[in-house]
Amino acid sequence: MIPPAVPAALHPLVAAFLADRDGVRTALRHYGSPLHLVFPQVFTDNLTALGSALDTAAVRHRICYAHKVNRSATFARTAAHAGIAVDVASAGELRAALSAGFRADRIEVTGPKGTALLRAALAAAVTVNVDNLWELATMAELARPDPPAPVLLRVSGFAGSSPSRFGIDLAEVTTALELLVRHRDRLRLLGFAFHLDTAATTERINAVGDCLELIERAYGHGLAPTVLDIGGGLRQVFAADATGYDAYDHALRAGLLGRGPAMHWGNNTFGYHLAEGRVHGGPVFHKYANTEPAAATLAELLAAPLSGHGGRALGTVLTDNLLDLWLEPGKALVDHAGITVAQVEFVKQAGNGATLVHLDLSRDTVTAADQEVLIDPIVLADNVDTRPAGVYFAGHLCLERDLITQRQVRVAQLPSPGDPVVFANTAAYHMDLSATQAGMHPVPAKVAVLHRDGQFVLCHDADYRPGQR
Ligand SMILES: Cc1ncc(COP(=O)(O)O)c(C=O)c1O
């Protein structure tokens, strides 16, 4: 049996670029293979969609692009040019943000920080989103008055949320507030922040409710916070529709139980647990099932009723209390804004009967944190003989584990050496999070693709300047 197809959702601009076969082949010829391509115009479209959800709810807001999602200078410059803010999580990202053109008052530093990063943040006069009491005490020691350093307190420990290694536990917030009061000449509390890696509006609204209470408590201490920062976590849409994902998942589970052909390589169960003739639990690739665009989730959140506030919508409560909503979207801003292209080196049959399509890149280059990707790579084959087949894509490292897909993938026809293979939607964490230089293979080039005057124009990621022709 040939596996069900799980087609990737593509932005129309990316679809048009792929439809123009010469586009991909020209890019490969100029920049080599494999290659990461980023589409700043898609980034801008995502930003517009989030911005209009916020404008519709009429909330005062600040969008901070979470730089960690991708090292791309193109995305950082596009964000700076659009006038939004940025969330940086290392000294390297802070330098990148400054050189991308963000002013200090548009930069916040998040994540866990050591003394060196705290010093760098203070020297650059950016906002520090404080992770813990040690950071806050160190800031109080290092900061100088006139003006006091702007800080947000990241909190965690909300009822119903999974435990987090980040943030100040709700039970410790009083200590933090007392410290802020003692050092009010050096530290200025802007507000409270959290980050939840969940799609669930109920969980987020619960955290918002707790933070609004903290804002009131801070006022009780004579402080005047005005910001509620809800972090990132808005989801991406990977699959073209839910049908392909569901059909594949069904076939995969049947194969795991031996009630259908195996879709899995070796003993991989993708997080599923098999017991008593049944498949239990959830798969590691569950995020690929989402079909709700980030802007819709955000609109739902802004309209969600807050129980402690007479059931008024979150957006209304923020506006009525003159509060600013800050967001730190990473993956939602780069959704569909990047692809990775590799080339087929050869096709072979393995001893277990599987067909292996060997590519010139490794699993790490296109996979986030080693989680199986549940959308199909796109083969741009020259071969016109369209006979669908089920294949595994294999990487170029000399390691058994370097199978790019540990699941069988449907392809429209078997590719030949040199054919390009496209991995869709790799801009968020897939491209950069775990790419290694194992085997002394070079890191793929990163190139910006622009659509101008009806044509696609390419330039090195580092050379891209928004607004310049
Ligand atoms: C503090 C913080 N903000 C924002 C983000 C970006 O999250 P996402 O890409 O899910 O929007 C992260 C991701 O880890 C984070 O840790």
The ligand as a Gaussian input file, in Angstrom:
#p B3LYP/6-31G(d) Opt

LIG

0 1
 C        9.710000      33.714000      26.355000
 C        9.349000      33.274000      24.989000
 N        8.647000      34.126000      24.222000
 C        8.303000      33.799000      22.948000
 C        8.662000      32.582000      22.407000
 C        8.280000      32.285000      20.998000
 O        7.342000      31.284000      20.980000
 P        6.579000      30.857000      19.661000
 O        7.574000      30.629000      18.611000
 O        5.878000      29.629000      20.107000
 O        5.616000      31.957000      19.333000
 C        9.375000      31.665000      23.176000
 C        9.763000      30.361000      22.627000
 O       10.367000      29.532000      23.217000
 C        9.735000      32.021000      24.509000
 O       10.453000      31.183000      25.280000

